[in-house]
Amino acid sequence: MKTVYTCFCTDVIHEGHLNILKEAQKLGKVIVGCLSDKVLIRYNKFPTIAQEDRVKLYRSLPGVEQVVIQEDMHYDDVVTLIHPDYIVHGDNWKNGPESAIREHVESLLSAYGGQLVDIPYTYNEDVRKIDMQLREKLAMPEYRRKRLRQLIEMTPVVKAMEAHSGLTGLIVEKTVVEHEGKLDQFDAMWVSSLCDSTAKGKPDIELVDMTSRFRTIEDITEVTTKPIIFDGDTGGLPEHFVYTVRSLERLGVSAVIIEDKTGLKKNSLFGTEVQQTQASIEEFSAKIAAGKKAQLTDDFMIIARIESLILERGMDDALERAGAFVKAGADGIMIHSRKKDPAEILEFCDKFRQMDPTTPIVVVPTSFNVITEEELAAHGVNIVIYANQLTRSAFPAMQKTAEDILKNHRAKEVDDRLMSIKDIITLIDEI
């Protein structure tokens, strides 16, 4: 009997999956692949049930002879292991980024005479409802909140992109690219005080109050599922910070990052050009400890941002603070620099890893943007935050459009560089 292989990445079986199995059984013995968690988060979504539970679910399906774990989204591992006569898949991978995977699978099969079979994808109201239920489950606070810790364990480096509105949240949520035969997407969202303030036309001096900033989070959480890292600036007074922690937990935020400065907040990239005061180790440690004491869940993370390199206080000061803040309860350390050369960041990461091999390290490569995620991960970095690139790319485009309309007294000259309204609204899911 011929061997037929199909891969599932679903947490809930619906009639579309059953139809694929039905068609596969007509061709021979059916082996189902369970896409592993590590591959799944790069492929298209985050799992809502454990990998072993998905394996059990697939084994229980009628007509399934065997279930294997698929660790390669390109199918190289299963083709080598199983050498299937047929690979069966829904035809929804003919278009978009996944088409590159389909082309690769087709080439693997053609090398020995295997055949790729595309089954018409099942679109109906029941399937749509199940997909929406899964999405809503991922968006629930108790599921979203714990996802950052899970990602740190599952992926070499967590990639976070700034979002300051529901629409930018959707861009971060839905952007998937194919590059060199691989699919990739952002893992998390960074709600920046700078971008939040800028979107409201306000200076980045903690002028926008927490109530307004929580509303931005709510706008984003209503339409997305990815975990959120919140820029908490200095955290304010310890008495205020404890309430911020509780509020962020309720909203489903995964982490807050607070910086070890006091007084009127100034953007770190100004460095010593403006007056900035660093909090004492004891003062900031007490704030971290107060936040951890107020925390109600084990999922939420308080990450300490160290400004020693920004303020030119030296590497020893940065490392001393890092050790003290972890001892006070910090769940991660963010080290910042405004130099274009990443050397001091890498030096900190290497030295910190010698004294602490496990506490997550966060970096924001705004100034030192020549370094890659892979290079940072090699030095022990766990989270890379692209803190303001969406805001910075949008502003010059909008300004140029406004100028050209004023010059030409019409909009025709700008039309060729505008995204159509139809394309924009396709980002927005209808209930």
C-alpha positions as CSV (number, residue, x, y, z in Angstrom):
1,M,0.0,0.0,0.0
2,K,1.2,3.5,-0.9
3,T,2.1,5.9,1.9
4,V,0.3,9.3,2.2
5,Y,1.5,12.1,4.5
6,T,-0.3,15.2,5.7
7,C,0.7,17.7,8.3
8,F,-1.6,19.3,10.8
9,C,-0.9,22.4,13.0
10,T,-4.4,22.7,14.4
11,D,-5.6,22.5,18.0
12,V,-9.2,21.7,17.0
13,I,-10.3,19.3,14.3
14,H,-13.1,20.5,12.0
15,E,-14.6,19.2,8.8
16,G,-11.8,20.7,6.7
17,H,-9.3,18.5,8.4
18,L,-11.6,15.5,8.2
19,N,-12.0,16.1,4.5
20,I,-8.3,16.1,3.9
21,L,-8.0,12.7,5.8
22,K,-10.9,11.3,3.8
23,E,-9.2,12.2,0.5
24,A,-5.8,11.0,1.8
25,Q,-7.2,7.6,2.7
26,K,-8.3,7.1,-0.9
27,L,-4.6,7.2,-1.9
28,G,-3.1,4.8,0.7
29,K,-1.9,4.5,4.4
30,V,-2.2,7.8,6.1
31,I,0.6,9.2,8.3
32,V,-0.2,12.6,10.0
33,G,2.6,15.0,11.0
34,C,2.2,17.1,14.1
35,L,4.1,20.4,13.5
36,S,6.3,21.0,16.6
37,D,5.7,24.0,18.9
38,K,9.1,25.5,17.9
39,V,8.2,25.4,14.2
40,L,4.5,26.3,14.7
41,I,5.3,29.7,16.2
42,R,7.4,30.6,13.1
43,Y,4.9,29.1,10.7
44,N,1.6,30.8,11.4
45,K,0.3,30.8,15.0
46,F,0.9,29.9,18.7
47,P,-0.5,26.6,20.0
48,T,-3.3,26.7,22.5
49,I,-2.7,23.1,23.6
50,A,0.5,21.2,24.3
51,Q,2.4,19.4,21.6
52,E,1.8,16.0,23.2
53,D,-2.0,16.7,23.4
54,R,-2.1,17.5,19.7
55,V,-0.4,14.2,19.0
56,K,-3.0,12.4,21.0
57,L,-5.8,14.3,19.2
58,Y,-4.4,13.3,15.8
59,R,-3.9,9.7,16.8
60,S,-7.6,9.5,17.7
61,L,-8.8,10.4,14.2
62,P,-10.3,7.7,12.1
63,G,-8.0,6.3,9.4
64,V,-4.8,7.6,10.9
65,E,-2.1,4.9,10.9
66,Q,0.7,6.8,12.6
67,V,1.5,10.3,13.9
68,V,5.0,11.8,13.8
69,I,6.5,15.1,14.9
70,Q,7.5,17.4,12.1
71,E,10.5,19.6,13.1
72,D,11.1,21.2,9.7
73,M,8.5,23.5,8.1
74,H,10.0,22.5,4.7
75,Y,9.2,18.8,5.2
76,D,12.8,17.7,4.6
77,D,12.8,15.6,7.8
78,V,9.6,13.7,7.1
79,V,10.4,13.2,3.4
80,T,13.8,11.7,4.4
81,L,12.2,9.5,7.2
82,I,9.0,8.4,5.5
83,H,9.6,8.8,1.8
84,P,5.9,9.2,1.2
85,D,4.3,8.5,-2.2
86,Y,1.9,11.4,-1.7
87,I,1.9,14.5,0.4
88,V,-1.6,15.9,0.8
89,H,-2.4,19.5,1.8
90,G,-5.1,22.1,1.6
91,D,-4.8,24.3,-1.5
92,N,-4.6,27.5,0.7
93,W,-0.8,27.2,0.5
94,K,-0.7,28.0,-3.2
95,N,-0.7,31.7,-2.5
96,G,1.1,34.0,-0.1
97,P,4.3,33.3,1.9
98,E,3.5,29.6,2.3
99,S,3.8,29.1,-1.5
100,A,7.5,28.9,-1.1
101,I,7.1,25.9,1.2
102,R,4.8,24.2,-1.3
103,E,7.4,24.7,-4.1
104,H,10.1,23.1,-1.9
105,V,7.9,20.1,-1.1
106,E,7.1,19.6,-4.7
107,S,10.8,19.6,-5.6
108,L,11.5,17.1,-2.8
109,L,8.8,14.7,-4.1
110,S,9.8,15.1,-7.8
111,A,13.3,13.9,-7.0
112,Y,12.0,10.3,-6.5
113,G,8.6,10.4,-8.2
114,G,6.4,11.3,-5.3
115,Q,3.3,13.4,-5.9
116,L,1.8,16.5,-4.2
117,V,-2.0,16.6,-3.9
118,D,-3.8,19.9,-3.2
119,I,-7.2,19.5,-1.6
120,P,-9.7,22.4,-2.0
121,Y,-9.7,24.3,1.3
122,T,-12.9,24.1,3.2
123,Y,-14.6,27.5,3.7
124,N,-17.9,27.6,5.6
125,E,-19.4,29.3,8.6
126,D,-18.7,26.4,11.0
127,V,-15.0,26.4,10.0
128,R,-14.8,30.2,10.3
129,K,-16.4,30.0,13.8
130,I,-13.9,27.5,15.0
131,D,-11.0,29.6,13.7
132,M,-12.5,32.7,15.5
133,Q,-12.9,30.7,18.7
134,L,-9.2,29.7,18.6
135,R,-8.2,33.3,18.0
136,E,-10.3,34.5,20.8
137,K,-8.8,32.0,23.2
138,L,-5.3,33.2,22.3
139,A,-6.4,36.8,23.0
140,M,-7.7,36.0,26.5
141,P,-5.6,37.6,29.2
142,E,-4.8,34.4,31.0
143,Y,-3.4,32.9,27.7
144,R,-1.7,36.0,26.3
145,R,0.0,36.9,29.6
146,K,2.0,33.7,29.9
147,R,3.0,33.5,26.3
148,L,6.2,35.6,26.6
149,R,7.7,33.2,29.1
150,Q,6.8,30.3,26.8
151,L,8.4,32.0,23.8
152,I,11.6,32.6,25.7
153,E,11.8,28.9,26.3
154,M,10.8,27.9,22.8
155,T,12.7,30.2,20.5
156,P,16.4,31.4,20.2
157,V,15.3,35.0,20.3
158,V,12.0,36.7,20.8
159,K,11.3,39.5,18.3
160,A,9.1,42.3,19.4
161,M,7.9,45.2,17.3
162,E,6.4,48.5,18.5
163,A,2.7,49.0,18.3
164,H,0.9,52.2,19.3
165,S,-2.7,51.6,18.0
166,G,-5.0,48.9,16.9
167,L,-3.9,49.2,13.3
168,T,-0.2,49.0,14.1
169,G,-1.0,46.1,16.3
170,L,-2.6,44.3,13.4
171,I,0.5,45.0,11.2
172,V,2.7,43.3,13.9
173,E,0.1,40.5,14.3
174,K,-0.4,39.7,10.6
175,T,2.9,40.4,8.9
176,V,4.4,37.1,7.8
177,V,7.3,37.0,5.3
178,E,9.0,34.3,3.3
179,H,12.8,34.7,3.1
180,E,15.3,32.2,1.7
181,G,12.6,29.6,1.9
182,K,11.6,30.2,5.5
183,L,8.6,31.9,7.0
184,D,9.0,34.4,9.8
185,Q,6.9,36.8,11.9
186,F,7.1,38.9,15.0
187,D,6.6,37.2,18.3
188,A,5.5,40.0,20.5
189,M,4.5,43.7,20.6
190,W,6.2,46.6,22.4
191,V,3.9,49.4,23.7
192,S,6.4,52.2,23.9
193,S,5.8,55.4,25.9
194,L,7.7,57.3,23.2
195,C,5.5,56.1,20.3
196,D,2.3,56.3,22.4
197,S,3.1,59.9,23.4
198,T,4.1,60.8,19.8
199,A,0.9,59.4,18.4
200,K,-0.9,61.7,20.7
201,G,1.3,64.7,19.8
202,K,2.7,64.9,23.3
203,P,6.4,65.0,24.5
204,D,8.0,61.8,25.9
205,I,8.2,63.0,29.5
206,E,5.6,60.7,31.1
207,L,3.0,63.3,30.3
208,V,0.5,60.8,29.0
209,D,-1.0,59.2,32.1
210,M,-1.4,55.5,32.7
211,T,-5.2,55.6,32.1
212,S,-4.6,56.8,28.6
213,R,-1.8,54.3,28.0
214,F,-4.0,51.4,29.2
215,R,-6.6,52.5,26.7
216,T,-3.9,52.0,24.0
217,I,-3.3,48.5,25.3
218,E,-7.0,47.8,25.2
219,D,-7.2,49.0,21.6
220,I,-4.4,46.6,20.7
221,T,-5.7,43.6,22.7
222,E,-9.1,43.8,21.2
223,V,-7.8,43.0,17.7
224,T,-4.6,40.9,18.3
225,T,-3.3,37.8,20.1
226,K,0.4,38.3,20.5
227,P,2.0,38.9,23.9
228,I,2.6,42.5,24.9
229,I,5.7,44.1,26.6
230,F,4.8,47.5,28.2
231,D,7.2,50.4,28.5
232,G,6.6,51.5,32.0
233,D,9.2,54.4,31.9
234,T,10.5,54.8,35.5
235,G,7.5,53.1,37.0
236,G,6.7,56.2,39.0
237,L,6.5,56.0,42.8
238,P,6.6,52.5,44.3
239,E,3.1,53.1,45.7
240,H,1.9,53.8,42.2
241,F,3.9,51.1,40.5
242,V,2.1,48.3,42.4
243,Y,-1.2,49.4,41.0
244,T,0.3,49.5,37.5
245,V,1.5,45.9,37.9
246,R,-2.0,44.8,38.9
247,S,-3.7,46.7,36.1
248,L,-1.2,45.3,33.5
249,E,-1.8,41.7,34.7
250,R,-5.6,42.1,34.4
251,L,-5.2,43.4,30.8
252,G,-3.1,40.3,29.9
253,V,0.2,42.1,29.4
254,S,3.2,39.8,29.6
255,A,5.8,42.1,31.0
256,V,6.6,45.7,32.1
257,I,10.0,47.2,31.6
258,I,11.0,50.0,34.0
259,E,14.2,52.1,33.9
260,D,16.4,53.0,36.8
261,K,16.0,56.7,36.6
262,T,14.3,59.3,38.7
263,G,12.9,62.8,38.2
264,L,11.5,64.2,34.9
265,K,11.8,61.5,32.3
266,K,14.0,62.2,29.3
267,N,14.5,59.9,26.4
268,S,17.5,57.8,26.9
269,L,19.0,58.5,23.4
270,F,19.7,62.0,24.6
271,G,22.2,60.5,27.0
272,T,24.3,63.0,28.9
273,E,23.2,65.9,26.6
274,V,20.3,66.5,29.0
275,Q,20.0,66.3,32.7
276,Q,19.1,62.7,33.7
277,T,19.3,61.2,37.2
278,Q,19.9,57.6,37.9
279,A,18.1,56.0,40.9
280,S,20.2,54.4,43.5
281,I,20.5,50.6,43.5
282,E,18.6,50.4,46.8
283,E,15.8,52.7,45.6
284,F,15.2,50.9,42.4
285,S,15.6,47.5,44.0
286,A,12.8,48.4,46.5
287,K,10.6,49.4,43.6
288,I,11.1,46.1,41.8
289,A,10.5,44.2,45.1
290,A,7.3,46.1,45.7
291,G,6.0,45.3,42.2
292,K,6.8,41.6,42.6
293,K,5.1,41.5,45.9
294,A,1.9,43.0,44.4
295,Q,2.0,40.6,41.4
296,L,-0.8,38.0,41.5
297,T,0.3,35.6,38.8
298,D,3.5,33.7,38.1
299,D,3.3,34.6,34.4
300,F,3.8,38.4,34.6
301,M,7.4,39.7,34.2
302,I,9.0,42.8,35.7
303,I,12.2,43.6,33.7
304,A,14.7,46.1,34.9
305,R,16.2,48.5,32.4
306,I,19.7,49.7,33.2
307,E,20.8,53.1,32.1
308,S,24.5,53.0,33.2
309,L,25.9,52.8,29.7
310,I,23.6,55.5,28.4
311,L,24.7,57.8,31.3
312,E,28.4,56.8,30.9
313,R,28.6,55.3,34.4
314,G,30.6,52.4,33.2
315,M,30.4,48.6,32.7
316,D,31.0,47.8,36.4
317,D,28.1,49.9,37.5
318,A,25.8,48.3,34.9
319,L,26.8,44.8,36.1
320,E,26.5,45.6,39.8
321,R,23.0,47.0,39.1
322,A,22.0,43.9,37.1
323,G,23.0,41.6,39.9
324,A,21.2,43.6,42.5
325,F,18.1,44.0,40.5
326,V,17.9,40.2,39.8
327,K,18.4,39.6,43.5
328,A,15.5,42.1,44.2
329,G,13.2,39.9,42.0
330,A,13.6,41.2,38.4
331,D,12.6,38.7,35.9
332,G,14.8,40.1,33.2
333,I,17.5,42.7,32.5
334,M,17.3,45.2,29.7
335,I,20.7,46.9,28.8
336,H,20.6,50.0,26.7
337,S,23.2,51.9,24.7
338,R,23.1,54.9,22.3
339,K,26.4,54.0,20.6
340,K,26.3,52.7,17.0
341,D,28.9,50.1,17.7
342,P,27.3,47.2,19.7
343,A,30.6,46.3,21.4
344,E,29.6,47.5,24.9
345,I,26.3,45.8,24.7
346,L,28.0,42.5,23.8
347,E,30.6,43.0,26.5
348,F,27.8,43.5,29.0
349,C,25.9,40.4,27.8
350,D,29.0,38.2,27.9
351,K,29.9,39.3,31.4
352,F,26.4,39.1,32.7
353,R,26.0,35.6,31.3
354,Q,29.2,34.6,33.2
355,M,27.5,35.6,36.5
356,D,23.9,34.7,35.6
357,P,23.3,32.1,32.9
358,T,19.5,32.1,33.0
359,T,17.9,35.5,33.6
360,P,16.6,36.8,30.3
361,I,18.4,39.7,28.6
362,V,16.6,42.3,26.6
363,V,18.1,44.7,24.1
364,V,16.8,47.5,21.9
365,P,19.1,47.9,18.9
366,T,17.9,51.3,17.8
367,S,21.4,52.9,17.6
368,F,23.4,49.8,17.1
369,N,21.2,48.5,14.3
370,V,23.9,46.8,12.3
371,I,23.8,43.7,14.5
372,T,21.5,40.8,13.7
373,E,19.2,38.9,16.0
374,E,21.3,35.8,15.5
375,E,24.5,37.6,16.6
376,L,22.7,39.0,19.7
377,A,21.4,35.5,20.6
378,A,24.9,34.1,20.4
379,H,25.8,36.5,23.3
380,G,22.9,35.4,25.4
381,V,20.2,37.9,24.4
382,N,16.6,36.5,24.7
383,I,14.4,39.4,23.5
384,V,15.1,42.0,20.8
385,I,12.8,45.0,20.7
386,Y,12.3,47.1,17.6
387,A,11.1,50.1,19.6
388,N,10.0,52.8,17.2
389,Q,10.5,51.8,13.6
390,L,6.8,51.8,12.6
391,T,6.3,55.3,14.0
392,R,9.5,56.6,12.3
393,S,8.7,55.1,9.0
394,A,5.1,56.4,9.0
395,F,5.9,60.0,9.9
396,P,8.1,61.0,6.8
397,A,5.6,59.2,4.5
398,M,2.7,61.1,5.9
399,Q,4.5,64.4,5.9
400,K,5.6,64.0,2.3
401,T,2.1,63.1,1.2
402,A,0.7,66.2,3.0
403,E,3.3,68.4,1.3
404,D,2.7,67.0,-2.2
405,I,-1.1,67.5,-1.9
406,L,-0.5,71.1,-0.9
407,K,1.9,71.7,-3.8
408,N,-0.4,70.1,-6.4
409,H,-3.8,71.0,-5.0
410,R,-5.0,67.5,-5.6
411,A,-4.2,63.9,-4.5
412,K,-3.4,62.3,-7.9
413,E,0.4,62.8,-7.6
414,V,0.6,60.8,-4.3
415,D,-1.8,58.0,-5.3
416,D,0.9,55.6,-6.7
417,R,2.6,55.4,-3.3
418,L,-0.6,54.9,-1.2
419,M,-2.0,51.6,-0.1
420,S,-5.6,51.1,-1.2
421,I,-8.3,51.4,1.4
422,K,-9.4,47.9,0.4
423,D,-6.0,46.5,1.2
424,I,-6.0,48.3,4.6
425,I,-9.4,47.1,5.7
426,T,-8.5,43.5,4.8
427,L,-6.3,43.6,7.9
428,I,-9.4,44.1,10.0
429,D,-11.4,41.0,10.9
430,E,-15.2,41.2,10.7
431,I,-17.2,39.3,13.3
